[in-house]
Amino acid sequence: MSHGLEGFRQAELVGPDGVGDLLEDLLVASVGPGDATALARAHGAATAGDWEGVADIDRVLYASKLNGELRRASVRSGRQLADITAETFAGTPGGEEIARWARRVKSHDVPGCQPVVTAVCYAATGVPIAEAVASDLFAFASSFAGACLRLRLTDHRSTQVLLRRMQPVIATVVADALVRPLADIGGFAPMGDIMSAGHERAEARLFTS
C-alpha cells in the first residue's frame, strides 16, 4: 500500500520536497482522526470486555472510509493480521480473546478494519493504549516512507530524516486520538480522497492503494 501516495505521484502533485508535508497532513487530518482514534476507542472497549462496543467501532470506522480501495485495503490487512496473530498467540495469555475476534472477522460478522484488529491484539497482550496508538502511527509512517522509496521520491538517507521529522507529529496525533470521542471518528482529507478515487481506476498501479 502507498496510502494514497501513488495517486499523488501519478497526478504529479507531489515531489521529493513535498512528501514530508503530505505525510504530516495525512497523519494530522486523516489517520489521526480516523484510524488512530478508532484504535484508541477499540483498545479501551476491548480492555473493558465490551466486545459489542469494539464491533460498533469497527463498523463506524469502515463507514467513515469514503473510497472503496481504502476500505478494501483496511479490511484486507486487518483480516490477515487477525489470522496470523490468532495463530501466533494461541495458548498464551490473551490468545483466546484474539482468536475470538479473529473468528468474528473471518465470519464477516464485523468488517475487520486493521486498526481495530490491532487494538484487540494490543489490548489482549497488555500493550498500553498510548503505546499501541503510537506504534500503529509509526507503522503507517514507515510504510508511507517505504512507498516513497519505491516511487523514487526519497533515498534511504532522506527516508530516515523523514521518519525522524514525524516523531513530534506522531506524539501530537497520539495525544489527540486518546481523547477524541467515538462520534468524531473520521478525517477530512478531500485531496486524498480524490487521489484515491482516481488511483483505483488507474490503468497501471504499483500499489493497491
C-alpha positions as CSV (number, residue, x, y, z in Angstrom):
1,M,0.0,0.0,0.0
2,S,1.1,3.5,-0.7
3,H,-1.6,5.1,1.5
4,G,-2.6,7.5,-1.4
5,L,0.9,8.5,-2.3
6,E,0.9,6.8,-5.7
7,G,-2.2,8.7,-6.7
8,F,-0.5,12.0,-5.8
9,R,2.6,10.9,-7.7
10,Q,0.6,9.9,-10.8
11,A,-1.1,13.3,-10.8
12,E,2.2,15.0,-10.4
13,L,1.0,16.7,-7.2
14,V,4.0,15.7,-5.0
15,G,7.7,15.6,-5.5
16,P,10.7,14.8,-3.2
17,D,10.3,18.2,-1.5
18,G,6.7,17.6,-0.6
19,V,6.4,14.1,0.7
20,G,7.1,15.2,4.3
21,D,4.3,17.8,4.2
22,L,2.0,15.2,2.7
23,L,2.7,12.6,5.3
24,E,2.2,15.1,8.1
25,D,-1.1,16.3,6.6
26,L,-2.3,12.6,6.3
27,L,-1.3,11.9,9.9
28,V,-3.0,15.0,11.4
29,A,-6.1,15.3,9.2
30,S,-6.8,11.7,8.2
31,V,-5.1,8.9,10.0
32,G,-5.3,10.5,13.4
33,P,-9.0,11.4,13.4
34,G,-9.8,8.1,11.7
35,D,-7.6,5.0,12.3
36,A,-5.8,6.2,15.4
37,T,-9.0,7.3,17.2
38,A,-10.7,4.0,16.3
39,L,-7.7,2.1,17.7
40,A,-7.8,4.1,20.9
41,R,-11.5,3.7,21.4
42,A,-11.4,0.0,20.5
43,H,-8.5,-0.7,22.8
44,G,-10.5,0.8,25.7
45,A,-13.6,-1.2,24.8
46,A,-11.6,-4.5,24.4
47,T,-9.8,-3.9,27.7
48,A,-13.2,-3.4,29.4
49,G,-14.5,-6.6,27.7
50,D,-17.1,-4.6,25.8
51,W,-16.9,-6.7,22.6
52,E,-20.1,-5.3,21.1
53,G,-18.6,-1.9,21.6
54,V,-15.5,-3.0,19.7
55,A,-17.8,-4.2,16.9
56,D,-19.6,-0.9,16.8
57,I,-16.3,1.0,16.5
58,D,-15.2,-1.3,13.7
59,R,-18.4,-0.6,11.7
60,V,-18.2,3.1,12.3
61,L,-14.6,3.2,11.1
62,Y,-15.4,1.2,8.0
63,A,-18.3,3.5,7.2
64,S,-16.1,6.6,7.6
65,K,-13.8,5.5,4.8
66,L,-15.2,7.1,1.6
67,N,-13.2,5.3,-1.0
68,G,-13.5,1.6,-2.0
69,E,-9.8,1.0,-2.2
70,L,-9.2,2.4,1.3
71,R,-11.9,0.2,2.8
72,R,-10.6,-2.9,1.0
73,A,-7.0,-2.2,2.0
74,S,-8.0,-1.8,5.6
75,V,-10.0,-5.0,5.9
76,R,-7.6,-7.0,3.8
77,S,-4.7,-6.2,6.1
78,G,-7.0,-6.5,9.2
79,R,-8.1,-10.0,8.3
80,Q,-4.5,-11.1,7.6
81,L,-3.4,-9.6,10.9
82,A,-6.3,-11.3,12.8
83,D,-5.4,-14.6,11.2
84,I,-1.7,-14.5,11.9
85,T,-2.0,-13.2,15.5
86,A,-4.6,-15.8,16.4
87,E,-2.1,-18.5,15.3
88,T,0.9,-16.7,16.9
89,F,-0.7,-16.2,20.3
90,A,-2.6,-19.4,20.6
91,G,-2.2,-20.9,24.0
92,T,-0.7,-17.7,25.5
93,P,-2.3,-15.0,27.8
94,G,-4.7,-13.0,25.6
95,G,-4.7,-15.6,22.9
96,E,-8.3,-16.6,23.3
97,E,-9.5,-13.0,23.1
98,I,-7.6,-12.6,19.8
99,A,-8.8,-15.9,18.4
100,R,-12.4,-15.0,19.3
101,W,-12.2,-11.7,17.5
102,A,-10.4,-13.4,14.5
103,R,-13.4,-15.7,14.2
104,R,-15.8,-12.8,14.1
105,V,-13.6,-11.2,11.4
106,K,-13.4,-14.4,9.4
107,S,-17.2,-14.9,9.5
108,H,-17.7,-11.3,8.3
109,D,-19.7,-10.5,11.4
110,V,-17.5,-7.4,11.6
111,P,-15.6,-5.6,8.9
112,G,-12.2,-6.3,10.4
113,C,-10.6,-3.0,9.9
114,Q,-6.8,-3.1,10.6
115,P,-6.7,-0.5,13.4
116,V,-9.5,-2.3,15.3
117,V,-7.8,-5.7,14.9
118,T,-4.6,-4.1,16.1
119,A,-6.4,-2.6,19.1
120,V,-7.7,-6.0,20.1
121,C,-4.3,-7.6,19.7
122,Y,-2.5,-4.9,21.8
123,A,-5.2,-4.9,24.5
124,A,-5.2,-8.7,24.8
125,T,-1.4,-8.8,25.1
126,G,-1.2,-6.0,27.6
127,V,0.3,-3.2,25.5
128,P,-0.9,0.2,27.0
129,I,-3.2,2.3,24.9
130,A,-0.8,5.2,24.2
131,E,2.0,2.9,23.1
132,A,-0.4,1.0,21.0
133,V,-1.6,4.1,19.1
134,A,1.9,5.4,18.7
135,S,3.2,2.1,17.4
136,D,0.5,2.0,14.7
137,L,1.1,5.6,13.7
138,F,4.8,4.9,13.3
139,A,3.9,1.8,11.3
140,F,1.9,3.9,8.9
141,A,4.7,6.5,8.6
142,S,7.2,3.7,8.0
143,S,5.0,2.1,5.3
144,F,4.5,5.5,3.7
145,A,8.2,6.1,3.7
146,G,8.8,2.7,2.1
147,A,6.4,3.7,-0.7
148,C,8.4,6.9,-1.1
149,L,11.4,4.8,-1.7
150,R,9.7,2.6,-4.3
151,L,8.3,5.6,-6.1
152,R,11.7,7.2,-6.1
153,L,10.6,10.2,-4.1
154,T,13.3,9.6,-1.5
155,D,16.5,7.7,-1.0
156,H,17.4,5.7,2.1
157,R,19.1,8.5,3.9
158,S,16.3,11.1,3.3
159,T,13.8,8.4,4.4
160,Q,15.4,8.3,7.8
161,V,15.2,12.1,8.0
162,L,11.5,11.9,7.1
163,L,10.7,9.4,9.8
164,R,12.6,11.4,12.4
165,R,10.7,14.5,11.4
166,M,7.4,12.7,12.1
167,Q,8.3,11.9,15.7
168,P,6.8,15.1,17.3
169,V,3.9,15.0,14.8
170,I,3.0,11.4,15.9
171,A,3.2,12.5,19.6
172,T,0.7,15.2,19.0
173,V,-1.6,12.9,17.0
174,V,-1.5,10.3,19.7
175,A,-2.5,12.8,22.3
176,D,-5.5,14.0,20.3
177,A,-6.6,10.4,19.5
178,L,-6.6,9.4,23.1
179,V,-9.3,12.0,24.0
180,R,-11.3,12.2,20.7
181,P,-14.8,10.6,21.2
182,L,-16.2,7.9,19.0
183,A,-18.7,10.4,17.5
184,D,-15.8,12.3,15.9
185,I,-14.1,9.4,14.2
186,G,-13.3,10.2,10.5
187,G,-10.7,12.6,9.0
188,F,-11.1,15.4,6.5
189,A,-8.6,15.0,3.6
190,P,-10.5,15.7,0.4
191,M,-7.5,15.7,-1.9
192,G,-6.5,12.3,-0.5
193,D,-10.0,11.0,-1.2
194,I,-9.9,12.4,-4.8
195,M,-6.5,10.9,-5.4
196,S,-7.7,7.5,-4.1
197,A,-10.7,7.6,-6.3
198,G,-8.6,8.3,-9.3
199,H,-6.0,5.7,-8.3
200,E,-8.4,2.8,-8.1
201,R,-9.3,3.4,-11.8
202,A,-5.8,3.9,-13.0
203,E,-4.6,1.9,-16.0
204,A,-1.4,0.9,-14.2
205,R,-0.7,0.7,-10.5
206,L,2.3,-0.4,-8.4
207,F,0.3,-0.3,-5.2
208,T,-3.2,-1.5,-4.1
209,S,-3.9,1.9,-2.5
